[in-house]
Amino acid sequence: MESPNSAGHGIRRNEDIALDLLKFVAGTAGVGRPVAGSTGFSGSGAAKPEEYVTQLLELYGRCLKAVEGKGAAQ
């Protein structure tokens, strides 16, 4: 439940921002899209749903760290 101070004032939680970042990165990078095969080449099979979920959770964790400013600075 949101605190009364932040409800309705347009303040977004870091988790919400990280989720939006996840959607953007996943859509841009094509995470979860089937890989188009090339003639004469066979790629690895489609990722299992569990692998896809694991990738998304790891990506969300990285997005949340970036939003919170805890990412590794190089």
C-alpha positions as CSV (number, residue, x, y, z in Angstrom):
1,M,0.0,0.0,0.0
2,E,1.3,3.4,-0.8
3,S,2.0,6.0,1.8
4,P,-0.4,8.9,2.0
5,N,2.3,11.4,1.1
6,S,3.1,9.8,-2.3
7,A,-0.4,8.8,-3.4
8,G,-1.7,10.8,-6.3
9,H,1.3,13.1,-6.5
10,G,3.0,11.6,-9.6
11,I,5.8,10.1,-7.5
12,R,7.0,6.8,-8.9
13,R,8.7,4.1,-7.0
14,N,12.1,2.8,-8.1
15,E,10.4,-0.6,-8.7
16,D,8.0,0.9,-11.2
17,I,10.8,2.8,-13.0
18,A,12.9,-0.4,-13.2
19,L,9.9,-2.3,-14.6
20,D,9.5,0.3,-17.4
21,L,13.2,0.1,-18.1
22,L,13.0,-3.7,-18.2
23,K,10.2,-3.4,-20.8
24,F,12.2,-1.0,-22.9
25,V,15.4,-3.0,-22.8
26,A,13.7,-6.3,-23.4
27,G,11.8,-4.9,-26.3
28,T,14.8,-3.2,-27.8
29,A,17.1,-6.2,-27.4
30,G,14.5,-8.7,-28.5
31,V,14.5,-10.7,-25.3
32,G,12.0,-13.5,-25.7
33,R,11.5,-13.2,-29.4
34,P,12.0,-16.3,-31.4
35,V,15.3,-16.3,-33.3
36,A,14.8,-16.4,-37.1
37,G,16.6,-19.3,-38.7
38,S,18.9,-18.9,-41.7
39,T,18.9,-21.2,-44.6
40,G,21.3,-24.1,-44.0
41,F,21.9,-23.2,-40.3
42,S,20.0,-24.4,-37.4
43,G,20.4,-22.5,-34.2
44,S,19.7,-23.8,-30.7
45,G,16.1,-24.6,-29.9
46,A,13.8,-22.1,-28.4
47,A,14.6,-21.2,-24.8
48,K,12.5,-23.0,-22.2
49,P,9.9,-20.8,-20.4
50,E,12.0,-21.2,-17.1
51,E,15.1,-19.9,-18.8
52,Y,13.1,-17.0,-20.2
53,V,11.7,-16.1,-16.8
54,T,15.2,-16.4,-15.3
55,Q,16.6,-14.0,-17.9
56,L,13.8,-11.5,-17.2
57,L,14.3,-11.6,-13.5
58,E,18.0,-11.1,-13.8
59,L,17.4,-8.2,-16.2
60,Y,14.9,-6.7,-13.7
61,G,17.4,-6.9,-10.9
62,R,20.0,-5.1,-13.1
63,C,17.5,-2.5,-14.0
64,L,16.5,-1.9,-10.4
65,K,20.2,-1.6,-9.4
66,A,20.7,1.0,-12.2
67,V,17.7,3.0,-11.1
68,E,18.8,3.0,-7.5
69,G,22.3,4.0,-8.5
70,K,23.9,0.8,-7.2
71,G,25.2,-0.4,-10.5
72,A,28.9,-1.0,-11.1
73,A,30.4,2.3,-12.2
74,Q,33.3,1.9,-14.7
